[in-house]
């Protein structure tokens, strides 16, 4: 059955069969599904108007251009009414099962979160001193090294940093870094503080997705600059 990118069929013959099946099932189940009589009557009235126009337009021997245009206009209005009706009474109605929605050829909502692909990339990070103890961080994908870019499977850049006197050594384990933060942008400012000017700034970065299921990429090597 030819379709657009939704549940409404593209071809006139397919749409005719689709609407007839849907309306028949609605009429048969309106009480069980708790659908108001007025809404069902409005839908069946539109069907009563549409079907004779469809029959006229399908007869290539006797139809006129007016018949074709009348059918086209009627179908357009009918489609709109079906979409409105389905959204109000069928798609989100807990009394309608997914099996019943499938029998009406309606879209079945996916209630399970789509798994994110594993994050295996390590961000490429450039640091730039901008004065006053502030540092600009630019995180980039390995495949897009000309501009800041968030990993497509991530929603945050996670980073941890430590400030040390010149000659100090950063922790080997990212868990031991003193300060932690995240950014929803690939380009952002880290406020180390003017009071730390002259100290060495060390930071590690990774891509993370905090939605379910949570994804965490590997940490980068420690990147360093001197605060100015």
Protein Blocks (a to p, Z undefined) as FASTA:
>chain_A
ZZdfbfbdfblklmmmmmmmmmmmmmmmmmmnopafklmmmmmmmmmmmmmmmmmmmmmk
lpcfklmmmmmmmmmmmmmmmmmmmmmmmmmmmkbcfklmmmnopacddfbdcdddddfb
dcddddddebjhiacdddddfklmkbccddfkbcbdcdddddddehiacdfblklpmbdc
ddfbfbdcddebjklgoiacddddddddfbdcddddddddddddddZZ
